[in-house]
Amino acid sequence: MQVQLRNVSDSSQNLENVQATENKQKANTQDGQPRVGKGAIPRIMAALNSAVNFVSSTLQEYKTAILTTTQSTSVQQNEIRLQNRDLISQMLDPNQPQPFPNAIDNATKQTIKDLAGISHKEVGSITSTALNNLSMSITKLETKLTDDIMTSLLTTEMKNILLKDVVVQNLKNELGTRGVPNDEGAMATLLMTKQYEMGALARTPNENLQKTIENLVTSMSDNAVTQRNYTQAKNEIQNTYIEAIMVNKDMTKQEASQLPELKELKLKLDQAALELEETYTTKNGGQLPEISLQDYREIFQGVAAPYLNNIGINATIL
């Protein structure tokens, strides 16, 4: 029997091939991790740059689209505002074709119905005033005017004018009853303090309107009386102090009025008044009620006592 012997040279050659392959694999790895060839780095960087450029381009296109849309919307809104203003101007000019021929008539009828028993003023007499008021505020409207929208806006404006007149007349009567002088400047200040409430009257349900007006007038009257009492009590204390200084320090009224002690006293009187009003407001559910003259006098006398005692005046006899 013949035995087939392997070719030794072939085995050696195979071993060398295997070893060479292993060495090549080791050369391409570091700590068991494949190495990236030098030629792969530029390809990776190019891919990253391409991805970044794509994202940047997409974002830029998105921003451009948003900006274009915003600009387009802004242009449209400006055009609508200009058109609305022109329409109001046409309504104010009797020689121009009326864009909303039914709006004035419908608004007048609705206003008369809503304010029946509350306002007795002729509604037709305020049409021009209402339109002029709208012409100044219409630029805020971003919706194109229609007959229905115009009717609604004009009705609200007419009611605002008439209701303000009702409040002013009722307020004058109430202040007269309480002995507060009818000062136009003070009246304007009172109305400004309730500007929000005044603006809300036109939107108040008809069944609540009369009571709301009464409460508003009462609140403003309370504030007016309180302000009068505060001013009177403060002036009494200040004048007492000034007169005492003039007598005891041999000063003129002007000199006494410039003393730093008097300025300090005024600040403390104001602070005491503020604390008193905050206390009353809290007790009255957030609304400042009428504060009597005597309440202010008592608080102010306590504040002024140290200043008056320093110049020989007994504050308890005030």
C-alpha positions as CSV (number, residue, x, y, z in Angstrom):
1,M,0.0,0.0,0.0
2,Q,1.3,3.3,-1.0
3,V,1.1,6.3,1.4
4,Q,0.5,9.8,-0.2
5,L,2.8,12.3,1.5
6,R,1.9,16.0,1.5
7,N,4.2,18.3,-0.3
8,V,6.2,20.1,2.4
9,S,6.9,23.1,0.2
10,D,3.2,23.6,-0.5
11,S,2.4,23.5,3.3
12,S,5.2,26.1,4.0
13,Q,3.8,28.4,1.3
14,N,0.3,28.2,2.8
15,L,1.6,29.0,6.2
16,E,3.4,32.0,4.9
17,N,0.2,33.2,3.2
18,V,-1.8,32.9,6.3
19,Q,0.8,34.7,8.4
20,A,1.0,37.5,5.9
21,T,-2.8,38.0,6.0
22,E,-2.8,38.2,9.8
23,N,0.0,40.7,9.7
24,K,-1.9,42.9,7.2
25,Q,-5.0,42.7,9.4
26,K,-3.0,43.7,12.5
27,A,-1.5,46.6,10.6
28,N,-5.0,47.8,9.8
29,T,-6.2,47.6,13.4
30,Q,-5.3,49.3,16.7
31,D,-6.5,47.7,19.9
32,G,-8.8,45.5,17.9
33,Q,-10.5,48.5,16.1
34,P,-10.3,49.0,12.4
35,R,-8.1,51.9,11.3
36,V,-9.4,54.5,8.8
37,G,-7.2,54.9,5.9
38,K,-5.8,58.3,5.1
39,G,-7.8,58.3,1.9
40,A,-11.1,57.9,3.8
41,I,-10.8,61.1,5.9
42,P,-11.3,63.6,3.0
43,R,-14.3,61.6,1.9
44,I,-15.8,61.7,5.4
45,M,-15.2,65.5,5.7
46,A,-16.7,66.0,2.3
47,A,-19.8,64.1,3.4
48,L,-20.1,66.2,6.6
49,N,-19.7,69.4,4.7
50,S,-22.3,68.4,2.3
51,A,-24.7,67.5,5.1
52,V,-24.0,70.9,6.8
53,N,-24.6,72.8,3.6
54,F,-27.8,71.0,3.0
55,V,-29.1,71.8,6.5
56,S,-28.0,75.4,6.2
57,S,-29.6,75.8,2.8
58,T,-32.9,74.2,4.1
59,L,-32.9,76.6,7.1
60,Q,-32.3,79.6,4.9
61,E,-35.1,78.6,2.5
62,Y,-37.4,78.2,5.5
63,K,-36.4,81.6,6.9
64,T,-36.9,83.2,3.5
65,A,-40.3,81.6,3.1
66,I,-41.4,82.8,6.6
67,L,-40.0,86.3,5.9
68,T,-41.8,86.5,2.6
69,T,-45.0,85.3,4.2
70,T,-44.7,87.9,7.0
71,Q,-43.9,90.7,4.6
72,S,-46.8,89.7,2.4
73,T,-49.2,89.6,5.3
74,S,-47.9,93.0,6.6
75,V,-48.4,94.5,3.1
76,Q,-52.0,93.1,3.0
77,Q,-52.8,94.4,6.4
78,N,-51.5,97.9,5.6
79,E,-53.6,97.9,2.4
80,I,-56.7,96.9,4.4
81,R,-56.0,99.6,7.0
82,L,-55.7,102.2,4.2
83,Q,-58.9,101.0,2.5
84,N,-60.8,101.1,5.8
85,R,-59.6,104.7,6.5
86,D,-60.7,105.8,3.0
87,L,-64.1,104.2,3.6
88,I,-64.6,106.1,6.8
89,S,-63.6,109.3,5.0
90,Q,-66.2,108.6,2.4
91,M,-68.8,108.2,5.1
92,L,-67.9,111.6,6.6
93,D,-68.3,113.3,3.2
94,P,-71.9,113.7,2.2
95,N,-70.8,114.3,-1.4
96,Q,-69.1,110.9,-1.7
97,P,-71.0,107.7,-2.5
98,Q,-71.7,105.9,0.8
99,P,-69.9,102.6,1.0
100,F,-72.3,101.3,3.8
101,P,-75.6,103.0,3.1
102,N,-77.4,101.0,5.9
103,A,-74.8,101.2,8.6
104,I,-75.6,104.6,10.1
105,D,-79.3,103.9,10.1
106,N,-78.9,100.4,11.6
107,A,-76.4,101.7,14.2
108,T,-78.7,104.5,15.2
109,K,-81.7,102.2,15.7
110,Q,-79.6,99.7,17.7
111,T,-78.2,102.5,20.0
112,I,-81.7,103.9,20.7
113,K,-82.9,100.4,21.6
114,D,-80.0,99.6,23.8
115,L,-80.0,102.9,25.7
116,A,-83.7,103.3,26.1
117,G,-84.5,104.9,29.5
118,I,-80.8,105.7,30.1
119,S,-79.8,108.3,27.5
120,H,-82.2,110.8,26.2
121,K,-79.9,112.7,23.9
122,E,-80.6,112.8,20.2
123,V,-78.5,110.0,18.6
124,G,-78.4,111.7,15.2
125,S,-76.5,114.6,16.6
126,I,-73.4,112.5,17.4
127,T,-73.1,110.6,14.1
128,S,-70.2,112.8,12.8
129,T,-68.4,112.6,16.2
130,A,-68.7,108.8,16.2
131,L,-67.4,108.5,12.7
132,N,-64.5,110.9,13.5
133,N,-63.6,108.8,16.5
134,L,-63.6,105.7,14.4
135,S,-61.4,107.3,11.7
136,M,-58.7,107.7,14.4
137,S,-59.0,104.1,15.7
138,I,-59.8,102.2,12.6
139,T,-56.2,101.7,11.6
140,K,-56.0,99.1,14.4
141,L,-58.6,97.0,12.6
142,E,-56.9,94.3,10.4
143,T,-60.2,93.1,8.9
144,K,-61.7,94.7,5.8
145,L,-64.8,96.7,6.7
146,T,-68.2,95.3,5.7
147,D,-71.7,96.6,6.3
148,D,-72.2,94.4,9.4
149,I,-68.8,95.2,10.9
150,M,-69.3,98.9,10.3
151,T,-72.7,98.8,11.9
152,S,-71.3,97.0,15.0
153,L,-68.4,99.5,15.3
154,L,-70.5,102.5,14.9
155,T,-73.1,101.3,17.4
156,T,-70.4,100.8,20.0
157,E,-68.9,104.2,19.4
158,M,-72.3,105.9,19.6
159,K,-73.0,104.1,22.9
160,N,-69.6,105.1,24.2
161,I,-70.3,108.8,23.5
162,L,-73.8,108.8,25.0
163,L,-72.9,106.7,28.0
164,K,-69.9,109.0,28.9
165,D,-72.3,111.9,28.7
166,V,-74.7,110.1,31.1
167,V,-71.9,109.3,33.5
168,V,-70.6,112.9,33.5
169,Q,-74.0,114.4,34.2
170,N,-74.7,111.9,37.0
171,L,-71.3,112.6,38.5
172,K,-71.8,116.3,38.5
173,N,-75.1,115.9,40.2
174,E,-73.6,113.6,42.8
175,L,-70.6,115.8,43.5
176,G,-72.9,118.8,43.9
177,T,-75.0,116.8,46.5
178,R,-71.8,116.0,48.4
179,G,-70.5,119.6,48.3
180,V,-67.6,119.0,46.0
181,P,-66.9,121.9,43.6
182,N,-67.5,121.1,39.9
183,D,-63.9,121.5,38.7
184,E,-63.4,120.5,35.1
185,G,-59.8,119.5,35.7
186,A,-60.7,117.3,38.7
187,M,-63.6,115.9,36.7
188,A,-61.2,114.9,33.8
189,T,-58.9,113.2,36.4
190,L,-61.7,111.2,37.9
191,L,-62.8,110.0,34.5
192,M,-59.2,109.0,33.6
193,T,-59.0,106.8,36.8
194,K,-62.0,104.9,35.5
195,Q,-61.1,104.8,31.8
196,Y,-61.2,101.1,31.5
197,E,-64.6,100.8,33.2
198,M,-66.0,103.7,31.0
199,G,-64.8,101.9,27.9
200,A,-66.6,98.7,29.0
201,L,-70.0,100.3,29.5
202,A,-70.9,100.0,25.8
203,R,-70.4,96.2,26.1
204,T,-72.3,95.8,29.3
205,P,-75.6,93.9,29.0
206,N,-78.6,96.2,28.9
207,E,-80.2,94.7,32.1
208,N,-77.0,95.5,34.1
209,L,-76.2,98.9,32.5
210,Q,-78.1,101.2,34.9
211,K,-76.7,99.6,38.0
212,T,-73.2,99.6,36.6
213,I,-73.4,103.3,35.9
214,E,-74.7,104.0,39.4
215,N,-71.8,102.0,40.9
216,L,-69.3,103.8,38.7
217,V,-70.6,107.3,39.7
218,T,-70.6,106.4,43.4
219,S,-67.0,105.1,43.2
220,M,-65.8,108.3,41.5
221,S,-67.7,110.5,43.9
222,D,-66.2,108.6,46.8
223,N,-62.7,109.2,45.4
224,A,-63.5,112.9,44.8
225,V,-64.7,113.4,48.4
226,T,-61.7,111.4,49.8
227,Q,-59.3,113.6,47.8
228,R,-61.0,116.7,49.0
229,N,-60.8,115.6,52.7
230,Y,-57.1,114.5,52.3
231,T,-56.2,117.9,50.8
232,Q,-58.0,119.9,53.4
233,A,-56.6,117.9,56.4
234,K,-53.1,118.1,55.0
235,N,-53.3,121.8,54.4
236,E,-54.6,122.4,57.9
237,I,-51.5,120.6,59.4
238,Q,-49.0,122.3,57.1
239,N,-50.5,125.8,57.7
240,T,-50.5,125.2,61.5
241,Y,-46.8,124.2,61.3
242,I,-45.9,127.2,59.1
243,E,-47.7,129.7,61.3
244,A,-46.0,128.3,64.4
245,I,-42.6,128.5,62.8
246,M,-43.3,132.1,61.8
247,V,-44.2,133.1,65.4
248,N,-41.6,131.0,67.3
249,K,-38.6,131.4,64.8
250,D,-39.4,134.9,63.6
251,M,-39.5,133.8,60.0
252,T,-41.5,135.0,57.0
253,K,-44.0,132.6,55.5
254,Q,-41.8,132.0,52.5
255,E,-38.8,131.2,54.7
256,A,-40.9,128.8,56.9
257,S,-42.2,127.1,53.7
258,Q,-38.7,126.3,52.6
259,L,-37.6,124.6,55.8
260,P,-36.4,121.0,55.3
261,E,-38.5,120.0,58.4
262,L,-41.6,121.0,56.5
263,K,-40.6,119.0,53.4
264,E,-40.0,116.0,55.6
265,L,-43.4,116.5,57.3
266,K,-45.1,116.6,53.9
267,L,-43.6,113.3,52.9
268,K,-44.6,111.6,56.1
269,L,-48.1,112.9,55.8
270,D,-48.4,111.5,52.3
271,Q,-47.0,108.2,53.5
272,A,-49.5,108.1,56.3
273,A,-52.4,108.9,53.9
274,L,-51.3,106.2,51.6
275,E,-51.3,103.6,54.4
276,L,-54.7,104.7,55.6
277,E,-56.2,104.5,52.1
278,E,-54.7,101.0,51.5
279,T,-56.3,99.8,54.7
280,Y,-59.7,101.2,53.8
281,T,-59.4,99.8,50.2
282,T,-58.6,96.3,51.5
283,K,-61.6,96.4,53.8
284,N,-63.8,97.6,51.0
285,G,-63.0,94.8,48.6
286,G,-60.4,96.6,46.5
287,Q,-62.3,99.8,46.0
288,L,-61.3,103.0,47.8
289,P,-64.3,104.2,49.8
290,E,-65.0,107.7,51.1
291,I,-62.6,108.5,53.9
292,S,-63.8,111.2,56.2
293,L,-62.0,114.5,57.0
294,Q,-61.9,113.5,60.6
295,D,-60.1,110.2,59.8
296,Y,-57.4,112.1,57.9
297,R,-57.1,114.7,60.7
298,E,-56.5,112.1,63.4
299,I,-53.8,110.3,61.3
300,F,-52.1,113.6,60.4
301,Q,-52.1,115.0,63.9
302,G,-50.2,111.9,65.1
303,V,-47.6,112.3,62.3
304,A,-47.2,116.0,63.0
305,A,-47.1,115.9,66.8
306,P,-43.3,115.5,67.1
307,Y,-42.7,118.4,64.7
308,L,-45.2,120.7,66.5
309,N,-44.0,119.8,70.0
310,N,-40.4,120.8,68.9
311,I,-41.6,124.3,68.5
312,G,-43.9,124.4,71.5
313,I,-47.3,123.5,70.0
314,N,-49.4,120.9,71.6
315,A,-50.8,118.8,68.8
316,T,-53.7,117.5,70.9
317,I,-55.5,120.8,70.8
318,L,-55.7,120.9,67.0
